[in-house]
Amino acid sequence: MTSAPRSPAPHERARPLAKGSTYPAKDLCSQCGLCDSRWVAYVRRACAFLNQRFEAMETAAHGRSRDLANEDELYFGVSQRMVTARLRPAIEGAQWSGIVSRIGVRALETGLVDAVLCVQQSPDDRFTPLPVLARTPEQVLAARVNKPTLSPNLEVLEQLPGSGIRRLLAIGVGCQVQALRAVQDTLPLEQLYVLGLPCVDNVSRAGLQTFLESASDSPATVVHYEFMQDFRIHFRHSDGREETVPFFGLDTPKLKNVFAPSCLSCFDYVNGGADLVVGYMGASFGRQWLTVRNPRGQELLDLVETELDLAPVSSRGDRRAAVQQGIDAYDKAIKLPRWLAELVGFIVQRVGPQGLEYGRFSIDSHFTRNALWVRRHHPEKAEDHIPGFAKAIVARYRLPSL
Ligand SMILES: Cc1cc2nc3c(=O)[nH]c(=O)nc-3n(C[C@H](O)[C@H](O)[C@H](O)COP(=O)(O)OP(=O)(O)OC[C@H]3O[C@@H](n4cnc5c(N)ncnc54)[C@H](O)[C@@H]3O)c2cc1C
């Protein structure tokens, strides 16, 4: 007796959306690339901006969702270990010390995975992302350093069928990871590892240009920048010069509309679905901050742990008054004169929040701003879209009226 032919799964029947079409999340689309693959078939449940599913995602990935009664988990998500670190020696040209790239390289060298999903840069433009399935250490290293623009990472899922890749390490930001987790069980993979980056305030390529022109004294030569824990933006230029600008001196009236609407409605700053998250904002100045969410995350960290200068996480200061003042100043789009911005920066750097408290400062500032943005621009979505952990954090502050 022959069994009835299996009916094809939705992604086997689907085709990627044509480039330039309207994506289902419309103005909220973060261009994560899912719709540029046949896994667009699942977009209604997978898209971070159409359907928030933190609890289900965390439970499937880590075996439980975050414990809202635990202050660290409320802020930083499910965690079994948190440390700060620097790779020794650092990888030249990496965003920080290159821990992420080193893990990608080691994952290939040890045979843990067959490929690493990461983002190289376009040959014509350092800031235009080019997602790839890297098969060699050189290809992973070519993806080092942030492309601080929306990146269609998941479009390369389209290349998986027939590629021979059975074990994959995917590197990505929260919106990409949320969509990836939602389709994980339908991918032709035996094992998936997810190395996450915290992410906030991303921009389109055009938005990045506006930002660079408003914040740097030489936008054309910027090759690298980061919002650092000393409350300053550090720009590195092509001749090696470092320029720093205080956060508080940014041209808020001009920049308020520069961030992508997806990022203004995002509450996954700390990348809740990744196995291991490598950022910086919970570490003291100059160090990276690692959150291990589950045993797969520890397996990734094991690949490089002996090459790291490790230290425990620490926390100092009290962010709350600064967050409340920032909410009001941002809403009124106040731009401080440079001398005052320098003075505020100088004081905050000395007495302001540090370590995990700096991480909480950044999360509070962005969640309050984003909750307000969603309630103003998409009031019909606000209740379902803002996750419970973010509502609990936002409720600690006085927000301007809608
Ligand atoms: C847009 C963006 C915003 C960020 N914001 C914060 C923040 O607010 N707080 C914080 O603590 N950390 C943030 N990070 C993470 C941080 O800046 C570093 O990327 C991280 O600490 C890793 O540093 P590294 O030296 O180990 O990385 P590297 O070894 O240099 O590797 C960088 C990796 O980033 C990947 N990548 C680059 N651009 C993108 C992109 N657009 N989308 C997805 N993946 C990308 C590359 O594939 C590469 O593997 C952000 C990252 C990005 C991409």
The ligand as an ORCA input file, in Angstrom:
! r2SCAN-3c Opt
* xyz 0 1
  C      22.100     48.340     14.983
  C      22.776     47.923     16.264
  C      22.469     48.593     17.455
  C      23.067     48.199     18.666
  N      22.717     48.833     19.836
  C      23.222     48.398     21.004
  C      22.836     49.003     22.249
  O      22.064     49.960     22.261
  N      23.325     48.473     23.408
  C      24.213     47.429     23.429
  O      24.626     46.999     24.499
  N      24.622     46.850     22.268
  C      24.155     47.308     21.070
  N      24.555     46.720     19.890
  C      25.580     45.645     19.946
  C      27.022     46.212     20.011
  O      27.123     47.447     19.327
  C      28.055     45.238     19.373
  O      27.591     44.849     18.087
  C      28.213     43.963     20.170
  O      28.642     44.266     21.470
  C      29.216     43.031     19.506
  O      30.490     43.645     19.435
  P      31.711     42.770     18.836
  O      32.938     43.617     18.785
  O      31.769     41.486     19.587
  O      31.136     42.531     17.343
  P      31.893     42.201     15.984
  O      32.843     41.074     16.186
  O      32.374     43.450     15.345
  O      30.652     41.616     15.122
  C      29.549     42.403     14.823
  C      28.446     41.471     14.348
  O      27.270     42.271     14.179
  C      26.531     41.773     13.084
  N      25.795     42.909     12.554
  C      26.310     44.062     12.099
  N      25.333     44.910     11.731
  C      24.166     44.274     11.947
  C      22.806     44.629     11.751
  N      22.436     45.822     11.261
  N      21.843     43.713     12.057
  C      22.207     42.518     12.556
  N      23.474     42.126     12.779
  C      24.448     43.005     12.480
  C      27.565     41.230     12.114
  O      27.041     40.117     11.437
  C      28.726     40.798     13.032
  O      28.717     39.409     13.206
  C      23.992     47.121     18.671
  C      24.284     46.448     17.463
  C      23.695     46.845     16.269
  C      24.025     46.098     14.986
*
